Amino acid sequence: MPVDPEAQALLDMMAATGVPALNTLSIEDARRMVDMMPELSGLIPEPVAEVDDRHIPGLAGEIPVRVYLPQGSEPFPVLVFFHGGGFALGNIEGCDELCRALTNAAGCIVVSVDYRLAPEHKFPAAADDCYAVTRWVAENSEAIGGDPTRIAVGGDSAGGNLAAVVALMARDRGKPPLVYQLLVYPCTNFAVFDTPSHRENAEGYFLTIDDMVWFMNLYLRSEADAHNPYASPLRAHDFRGLPPALVVTAEFDPLRDEGEAYAARLREAGVPVVCTRYNGMIHGFLSMPLEKGRKARQEVAANLRSAFAK
């Protein structure tokens, strides 16, 4: 099917205003541009019961996090959330609106992680930070009103990669136990940029292949890192024992096929997984003022509630 009319209108607006490709900018200018996107989206942040900015100990110092609490009685289930931005852009401010919406819709605490960014901090810095916060949440859940038996990880784009990686780390290292992983248009394989969706959606649909190559070069230390499952989770040798998952993909997204391939590998290993492709959509649509973005949020919240109820 063609690009959804709402998404096409956004693409046309970006083309008309001459928004430059991220990969043509300096890292500083790219960050400034991405930091403006939430305000330009027009999405209004929802009120939640409480918001608490704090710092969590990590391997290389303290890691900033933002904790969102829903209405209701403790203890709450917890979603540890990792923002997108190609491992080099974005922050907890940029995903504030989405995290508030998920807090209310899923009835859970959301812990949003301001992990270290590339190129100042290359792989595995982001993954190490995200795992450290997830482990801290499990070991200190009472400090934030959380239930240590109901912890999920999730993220979008690069954050989806990090959620999958943290799930792998938690399984490989024996802790913490996770009940769910939410992977929204995740990057799962830096080793290959030659799937049909890479070729079909290489340019013209917001995220481009040139952007992905730029992000890869910023994030990874060497070509060998592209084959490390903690950078490219699709390269893992064993998918057994991982938590159930929801994988959300977009039809006109270079990352579509690698996200769906990851869902297939989970399913083959006996992991319960729901994989939903949103036809007509582009990368990033969950954080855009689009009807299908709202529907995807509803699906995410329903699946989280179901996972936490079990």
URPE-V870498 format. One record per residue. N is the residue number from 1. RES is the residue in one letter. OMEGA is omega in radians with two decimals (999 if undefined). BURIAL is b if it has 9 or more other ideal C-beta (glycine too) atoms within 8 Angstrom, else e. D_CENTER is the distance of its C-alpha to the mean C-alpha in Angstrom with 2 decimals. Layout:
BEGIN
N:RES:OMEGA:BURIAL:D_CENTER
N:RES:OMEGA:BURIAL:D_CENTER
END
This chain:
BEGIN
1:M:3.13:e:25.72
2:P:3.06:e:25.48
3:V:3.10:b:22.66
4:D:-3.09:b:22.48
5:P:3.12:e:24.95
6:E:3.12:b:22.62
7:A:3.13:b:20.08
8:Q:3.11:b:23.12
9:A:3.09:e:24.48
10:L:3.11:b:21.48
11:L:3.13:b:21.79
12:D:-3.14:e:25.53
13:M:3.12:e:25.21
14:M:3.12:b:23.12
15:A:-3.09:e:25.72
16:A:-3.12:e:28.57
17:T:3.06:e:27.50
18:G:3.10:e:27.04
19:V:-3.08:e:23.48
20:P:3.05:e:23.43
21:A:-3.11:e:21.09
22:L:-3.03:b:18.66
23:N:3.10:b:20.15
24:T:-3.04:e:23.57
25:L:2.93:b:22.89
26:S:-3.13:e:23.25
27:I:3.13:b:20.21
28:E:-3.14:e:21.67
29:D:3.10:e:22.17
30:A:3.12:b:18.75
31:R:3.12:b:17.27
32:R:-3.13:e:19.84
33:M:-3.14:b:19.09
34:V:-3.14:b:15.35
35:D:3.12:b:16.35
36:M:-3.00:e:18.71
37:M:-3.13:b:16.43
38:P:3.14:b:15.65
39:E:-3.13:e:19.41
40:L:-3.11:e:20.29
41:S:-3.11:b:18.21
42:G:3.11:e:20.74
43:L:-3.05:e:18.47
44:I:3.11:e:20.16
45:P:-3.14:e:18.48
46:E:2.99:e:19.85
47:P:3.02:e:21.95
48:V:-3.06:b:21.01
49:A:-3.08:e:23.51
50:E:3.04:e:22.61
51:V:-3.07:e:20.32
52:D:3.02:e:20.84
53:D:3.14:e:19.81
54:R:-3.14:e:20.64
55:H:-3.10:e:20.37
56:I:3.12:b:19.63
57:P:3.10:e:21.56
58:G:-3.10:b:19.93
59:L:-3.05:e:21.56
60:A:-3.12:e:22.16
61:G:-3.08:e:22.72
62:E:-3.11:e:21.18
63:I:3.10:b:17.48
64:P:3.04:b:17.01
65:V:3.02:b:15.11
66:R:-3.07:b:15.51
67:V:3.13:b:16.54
68:Y:3.11:b:16.90
69:L:3.10:b:19.65
70:P:2.99:b:20.63
71:Q:3.09:e:24.27
72:G:-3.06:e:26.17
73:S:3.06:e:27.44
74:E:0.00:e:25.87
75:P:3.14:e:24.60
76:F:2.90:b:21.29
77:P:-3.04:b:18.51
78:V:2.96:b:15.47
79:L:3.03:b:11.70
80:V:-2.94:b:10.25
81:F:-3.12:b:7.04
82:F:-3.07:b:5.21
83:H:3.06:b:5.17
84:G:3.14:b:5.24
85:G:3.05:b:8.86
86:G:3.14:b:9.94
87:F:-3.07:b:10.34
88:A:-3.06:b:13.26
89:L:3.05:b:12.60
90:G:-3.13:b:11.28
91:N:-3.10:b:11.78
92:I:3.07:b:11.92
93:E:-3.08:e:14.38
94:G:3.13:b:12.27
95:C:-3.10:b:9.92
96:D:-3.11:b:13.09
97:E:-3.13:b:14.09
98:L:-3.12:b:11.08
99:C:3.08:b:11.22
100:R:-3.13:b:14.95
101:A:3.13:b:14.86
102:L:3.09:b:12.91
103:T:-3.11:b:15.35
104:N:-3.04:b:18.24
105:A:-3.13:b:17.39
106:A:-3.14:b:16.39
107:G:-3.08:b:18.98
108:C:2.91:b:17.01
109:I:2.98:b:16.44
110:V:3.06:b:13.02
111:V:-3.09:b:12.79
112:S:-2.94:b:10.56
113:V:3.08:b:10.76
114:D:-3.07:b:12.31
115:Y:3.13:b:12.18
116:R:-3.06:b:14.70
117:L:2.97:b:14.23
118:A:0.02:b:16.02
119:P:3.12:e:18.76
120:E:-3.11:e:20.32
121:H:-3.07:b:18.42
122:K:3.06:b:17.76
123:F:0.15:b:16.33
124:P:-3.02:e:16.24
125:A:-3.10:b:16.00
126:A:-3.14:b:12.25
127:A:3.12:b:12.12
128:D:3.13:b:15.32
129:D:-3.09:b:14.27
130:C:3.09:b:11.29
131:Y:-3.12:b:13.81
132:A:3.13:b:16.53
133:V:3.13:b:15.03
134:T:3.11:b:14.23
135:R:3.11:b:17.78
136:W:3.13:b:19.22
137:V:-3.14:b:17.90
138:A:-3.07:b:19.55
139:E:-3.07:e:22.69
140:N:-3.02:e:23.03
141:S:-3.12:b:21.70
142:E:-3.12:e:25.05
143:A:3.14:e:24.66
144:I:3.13:b:21.97
145:G:-3.07:b:23.41
146:G:3.12:b:21.07
147:D:-3.08:b:22.06
148:P:3.13:b:21.53
149:T:-3.11:e:21.96
150:R:-3.13:b:19.03
151:I:3.08:b:15.83
152:A:3.01:b:12.47
153:V:3.14:b:9.11
154:G:3.11:b:5.77
155:G:3.14:b:2.16
156:D:3.10:b:2.26
157:S:3.06:b:4.71
158:A:3.09:b:5.49
159:G:3.04:b:2.78
160:G:3.02:b:3.28
161:N:-3.07:b:6.48
162:L:3.08:b:6.86
163:A:3.09:b:6.62
164:A:-3.14:b:9.06
165:V:3.13:b:10.96
166:V:3.08:b:11.51
167:A:3.07:b:12.76
168:L:3.14:b:15.03
169:M:-3.11:b:16.22
170:A:3.09:b:17.03
171:R:-3.08:b:19.00
172:D:-3.07:e:20.70
173:R:3.05:e:21.70
174:G:3.10:e:22.74
175:K:-0.03:e:20.73
176:P:3.05:b:19.16
177:P:-3.14:e:19.38
178:L:-3.12:b:16.25
179:V:-3.06:b:16.79
180:Y:2.99:b:13.56
181:Q:-3.13:b:10.12
182:L:-3.04:b:7.76
183:L:-3.08:b:6.11
184:V:-3.00:b:5.68
185:Y:-3.05:b:7.53
186:P:2.89:b:6.50
187:C:-3.07:b:8.91
188:T:-3.03:b:11.18
189:N:3.07:b:14.53
190:F:-3.03:b:15.82
191:A:-3.09:e:19.30
192:V:3.01:e:19.94
193:F:-3.05:e:19.39
194:D:3.03:e:21.98
195:T:3.06:b:20.74
196:P:-3.12:e:22.23
197:S:3.03:b:19.11
198:H:-3.08:b:19.03
199:R:-3.06:e:22.68
200:E:-3.03:e:22.79
201:N:-3.04:b:19.97
202:A:3.13:b:20.59
203:E:3.08:e:21.40
204:G:-3.07:e:21.94
205:Y:3.08:b:18.69
206:F:3.06:b:16.77
207:L:-3.13:b:14.73
208:T:3.07:b:17.48
209:I:3.08:b:18.27
210:D:3.05:b:19.97
211:D:-3.09:b:16.82
212:M:3.10:b:15.10
213:V:3.10:b:18.30
214:W:3.12:b:18.35
215:F:-3.14:b:14.91
216:M:-3.12:b:16.04
217:N:3.07:e:19.31
218:L:-2.97:b:17.93
219:Y:-3.01:b:15.69
220:L:3.14:b:17.94
221:R:-3.07:e:21.40
222:S:3.10:e:23.14
223:E:-3.14:e:23.10
224:A:3.14:e:23.30
225:D:-3.11:b:19.80
226:A:-3.14:b:18.51
227:H:3.12:e:20.08
228:N:-3.10:b:18.79
229:P:3.08:b:16.57
230:Y:2.94:b:14.70
231:A:3.14:b:13.72
232:S:-3.02:b:14.00
233:P:3.09:b:13.44
234:L:3.13:b:15.40
235:R:3.11:b:18.30
236:A:-3.12:b:18.67
237:H:-3.04:e:22.20
238:D:-3.13:e:21.79
239:F:3.14:b:19.25
240:R:3.05:e:21.58
241:G:3.10:e:20.96
242:L:-3.10:b:17.19
243:P:3.05:b:16.01
244:P:-2.99:b:15.91
245:A:2.83:b:12.86
246:L:3.08:b:11.78
247:V:3.13:b:10.50
248:V:3.10:b:10.35
249:T:3.12:b:11.69
250:A:-3.06:b:13.77
251:E:-3.06:b:17.33
252:F:-3.09:b:17.67
253:D:3.07:b:14.68
254:P:-3.07:b:15.48
255:L:-3.05:b:12.54
256:R:-2.99:b:13.91
257:D:-3.14:b:16.23
258:E:3.03:b:14.29
259:G:3.14:b:11.71
260:E:3.06:b:14.89
261:A:3.11:b:16.65
262:Y:3.09:b:14.26
263:A:3.14:b:14.91
264:A:3.12:b:18.55
265:R:3.07:b:18.77
266:L:-3.11:b:17.53
267:R:3.12:b:20.08
268:E:-3.13:e:22.76
269:A:3.11:b:22.38
270:G:3.12:e:23.02
271:V:3.07:b:19.60
272:P:-3.08:e:19.31
273:V:2.97:b:16.63
274:V:3.12:e:16.23
275:C:-3.09:b:15.02
276:T:3.03:b:15.35
277:R:3.09:b:15.86
278:Y:-3.10:b:16.37
279:N:3.13:e:19.40
280:G:-3.04:b:20.19
281:M:3.13:b:16.68
282:I:3.12:b:15.03
283:H:3.10:b:11.64
284:G:-2.96:b:10.02
285:F:-3.14:b:12.39
286:L:-3.13:b:10.64
287:S:3.11:b:11.35
288:M:-3.12:b:14.75
289:P:-3.06:e:18.06
290:L:3.14:b:18.40
291:E:3.14:e:19.96
292:K:3.01:b:17.69
293:G:3.09:b:14.66
294:R:3.11:e:16.60
295:K:3.11:b:17.35
296:A:3.09:b:13.81
297:R:3.10:b:13.17
298:Q:3.10:b:16.39
299:E:3.11:b:15.45
300:V:-3.10:b:12.29
301:A:-3.14:b:14.67
302:A:3.13:e:17.46
303:N:3.08:b:15.77
304:L:3.13:b:14.61
305:R:3.14:b:18.19
306:S:-3.14:e:19.71
307:A:-3.13:b:17.96
308:F:-3.14:b:18.98
309:A:-3.13:e:22.43
310:K:999:e:23.07
END
